């Protein structure tokens, strides 16, 4: 029996996510390893298109997940979890996710593509007015600064060209004043 025949039998010739019964095809659930029926799902063209092209997503279509998430098939649970996770900003999917329980192995599979992971929060360097600073920018000091260890005071209005960002501290930049490379707090500069 072919994979498609197994899926037709398992799904009773319906999309395993939304229940549609036309334009059905086999969808291999990533990450694709061995291609077996347990790693594939039978989907309609609408579900397939929206899974592959998230910008075509119609959140109302996915209200069907309220039913499919309770499937006994792990592959259907995985796809239901992934789609609910993609849509959780809509509000109602988060309620369903809160009810959905997946075995550890199934949850690992669901998360294997990186779905649901938050993008790392990148802190930006901003000047005293909230404007983002980039490496190579020029800034102006907005306050007289006593430069410790260099024996001079950097006067208000001094231009600092081609600054560098301190990578591990978004409150600091580096630049040259009077030929000296110094660290400057971003709250004392304004982008010029």
PyMOL commands that set and color helices and strands:
alter all, ss='L'
color gray80, all
select helices_A, chain A and resi 3-11+37-39+45-52+54-56+61-68+74-90+92-99+104-111+186-188
alter helices_A, ss='H'
color red, helices_A
select strands_A, chain A and resi 24-28+40-44+139-141+145-147+152-154+159-160+164-165+172-177+180-185+189-191
alter strands_A, ss='S'
color yellow, strands_A
deselect
rebuild
show_as cartoon
